[in-house]
């Protein structure tokens, strides 16, 4: 029980630190064309004002959203996962967000991740 409480507190802190409303949207991916259904599965990549990347998962009752570590709801909702620059680039590649890669990660073609100061 204590672990569950810590996970919920940790997620609340992550959600406060990584606010999509105060961040820049880089790209998104959806598993289906229709939104609002039980199988809705959406991922949106953001970068915060401080340069931190995070992925916002949103899903319905029957989505992959429930397979994520730390998700305890059975009815759907959202979950935020902080990401490294390399993970953000990989996500863009995997989801076909190539324009987002060209716009936000122009150095990826050189096969080199920049150092973060």
DATA-V148513 format. One record per residue. PSI is psi in whole degrees, -180 to 180 (none if undefined). OMEGA is omega in degrees with one decimal (999 if undefined). NEAR is the number of other ideal C-beta (glycine too) atoms within 10 Angstrom. Layout:
# DATA-V148513
psi=PSI omega=OMEGA near=NEAR
psi=PSI omega=OMEGA near=NEAR
This chain:
# DATA-V148513
psi=-39 omega=-178.9 near=5
psi=-39 omega=179.3 near=6
psi=-41 omega=178.6 near=7
psi=-43 omega=178.2 near=10
psi=-45 omega=178.8 near=9
psi=-40 omega=178.3 near=10
psi=-42 omega=179.8 near=14
psi=-40 omega=177.8 near=12
psi=-43 omega=179.1 near=10
psi=-44 omega=179.3 near=11
psi=-38 omega=177.5 near=16
psi=-40 omega=177.0 near=10
psi=-40 omega=178.0 near=10
psi=-45 omega=-179.9 near=15
psi=-35 omega=178.4 near=15
psi=-40 omega=-178.8 near=9
psi=-35 omega=-176.9 near=13
psi=81 omega=-177.1 near=22
psi=114 omega=179.8 near=13
psi=-32 omega=-179.2 near=15
psi=-23 omega=-179.1 near=5
psi=13 omega=-175.9 near=9
psi=169 omega=179.7 near=19
psi=127 omega=178.4 near=11
psi=129 omega=179.5 near=12
psi=-45 omega=-179.4 near=20
psi=168 omega=177.9 near=20
psi=164 omega=179.9 near=16
psi=141 omega=177.5 near=16
psi=139 omega=-178.3 near=14
psi=-18 omega=179.6 near=12
psi=167 omega=-177.6 near=12
psi=-27 omega=-176.6 near=5
psi=136 omega=176.9 near=8
psi=155 omega=176.3 near=10
psi=-4 omega=-179.2 near=6
psi=174 omega=179.7 near=13
psi=-31 omega=-177.5 near=11
psi=8 omega=179.6 near=14
psi=132 omega=-178.2 near=19
psi=107 omega=-175.9 near=18
psi=140 omega=175.5 near=18
psi=134 omega=178.4 near=20
psi=127 omega=-179.8 near=19
psi=132 omega=179.5 near=25
psi=160 omega=168.0 near=23
psi=132 omega=-178.5 near=18
psi=170 omega=178.9 near=16
psi=-26 omega=179.4 near=9
psi=2 omega=176.7 near=8
psi=12 omega=178.6 near=9
psi=138 omega=-179.8 near=17
psi=145 omega=175.7 near=22
psi=154 omega=-179.0 near=22
psi=128 omega=177.0 near=20
psi=115 omega=175.8 near=19
psi=135 omega=173.4 near=19
psi=133 omega=-176.3 near=18
psi=159 omega=176.8 near=25
psi=-173 omega=-174.4 near=19
psi=-33 omega=-175.4 near=15
psi=24 omega=-176.4 near=13
psi=172 omega=176.2 near=21
psi=-14 omega=-179.6 near=12
psi=-37 omega=-175.7 near=21
psi=-15 omega=179.5 near=18
psi=-12 omega=-177.8 near=8
psi=143 omega=178.5 near=12
psi=132 omega=178.2 near=7
psi=-9 omega=179.3 near=12
psi=122 omega=-176.7 near=17
psi=-10 omega=-176.8 near=11
psi=149 omega=178.2 near=12
psi=-10 omega=-170.9 near=8
psi=3 omega=-178.3 near=9
psi=178 omega=-179.6 near=19
psi=-145 omega=-178.6 near=16
psi=161 omega=-178.6 near=15
psi=137 omega=-179.7 near=20
psi=132 omega=178.2 near=19
psi=118 omega=174.6 near=17
psi=148 omega=-178.4 near=13
psi=153 omega=171.8 near=19
psi=170 omega=177.2 near=12
psi=-44 omega=180.0 near=19
psi=-41 omega=178.1 near=12
psi=-39 omega=178.9 near=15
psi=-43 omega=177.6 near=25
psi=-45 omega=178.6 near=21
psi=-42 omega=178.9 near=13
psi=-44 omega=178.7 near=20
psi=-43 omega=178.4 near=23
psi=-47 omega=-176.5 near=13
psi=-31 omega=-176.6 near=10
psi=1 omega=177.8 near=15
psi=22 omega=177.7 near=11
psi=61 omega=-175.2 near=21
psi=-34 omega=176.5 near=11
psi=-38 omega=177.2 near=10
psi=-38 omega=178.1 near=19
psi=-45 omega=179.5 near=20
psi=-36 omega=-177.3 near=12
psi=-43 omega=-172.8 near=12
psi=-21 omega=-178.2 near=19
psi=59 omega=-175.9 near=19
psi=-20 omega=-178.5 near=9
psi=-10 omega=-174.4 near=12
psi=-28 omega=180.0 near=19
psi=-23 omega=179.0 near=9
psi=0 omega=176.7 near=8
psi=38 omega=-177.5 near=6
psi=131 omega=177.1 near=8
psi=127 omega=-179.0 near=13
psi=152 omega=176.0 near=10
psi=142 omega=178.3 near=6
psi=127 omega=-178.4 near=8
psi=none omega=999 near=4
